[in-house]
């Protein structure tokens, strides 16, 4: 925007100084050029602030809009006055006046919420220009030409700027929606685990509380049945421990095929293009499924949290030959700043510990093209491309 408006100033400088040096001096032409440049800088700065306001990153630039409007009025009046006094050729005035008024209208259109309000700046600019040229004594034809020119230029630039702002707002909303979807996907998984744990523990804890209360009452009365009730409480507590371990074991040792499809669903829900490639075959050993399932989970979490990925590839393959290793590849285009890791039992360090149980290995890091790749390998042989139990 600044370049376009400044080009009008260059045209004014060249025309005013080159056509008739005796009538328009270089000093006047240079002053006109600087006036246009300063106004273009104000318009560019206002447009930037207004776009930040439309994307809810700062307050509406009201004061800057007022300053820009006042300066634009003074700049247009100065240009018209120079033409009227004969210091600038009449053919030089329309480009800078139309440029300053039009681009100012475009920046003002970014400072309003409703689209229908964008018609006000061009209408006001056209009315002011018409009044100014009439007061300065320009011919009626020139006044009409200025009014039409400012109105058409202002409407066109208002539409252009507003359309660009709409595109920016749409991209901003999509970005924010993707972030919310990723958070909701993680929260949904946490709620699922919480529901499973509540279903298992809720009933048992209620029974423990009732039997403990009964045992207290019996003990206060000196009844021997209190011992039996406490033995029952102990039995239920141990059963609860076993059921909790089963829930956690099921969470940690989930079926690999389920984890792969779950990763596809979570990443797709977060707005990413996720491609999962594997084939169903004979079942893998439980310990291998557990280790690779954790790799899929942690890699999915890293894609959601650490990068700004738009597409992700998850591929499970097996090498050929007697020593062919089972390879799980997770690659996305949102490389994080550094390799995410954590204390033992979490992050990539925890994954390496789990893979070590099945003699597996893990590699992770940025690769060419701004992508991040995680590769987990478990030694074979594996005779199918992906031997994942259905």
GISULKA-V431350 format. One line per field, one symbol per residue. psi: psi as a letter, one per 30 degrees, with the letter a starting at -180 (. if undefined). Layout:
# GISULKA-V431350
psi->???
This chain:
# GISULKA-V431350
psi->eeeeefeeeeeeeeeeffeiffejleeeeeeeeeeeeeeeeeeeeeeeeeeeefghfllkieeeeeeeeeeeeeeeeeeeeeeefgfkkfffeeeeeeeeeeeeeeeeffglekeffffeeeeeeeeeeeeeeeefglleeeeeeeeeeeeeeeeeeeeeeeeeeeeeeeeeeeeeeeeeeeeeeeeeeeeeeeeeeeeefeeeeeeeeeeeeeeeeeeffgkffeeeeeeeeeeeeeeeeeeeeeeeeeefhlkeeeeeeeeeeeeefggljkkkjlkkalklkeeeeeeeeeeeeeeeeeeeefahkflkkjkjlklllfgklkkjkjklgikljljklalkflaeeeeeeeffeggllkkklkalgglkkkkkkkkalkflejikk.
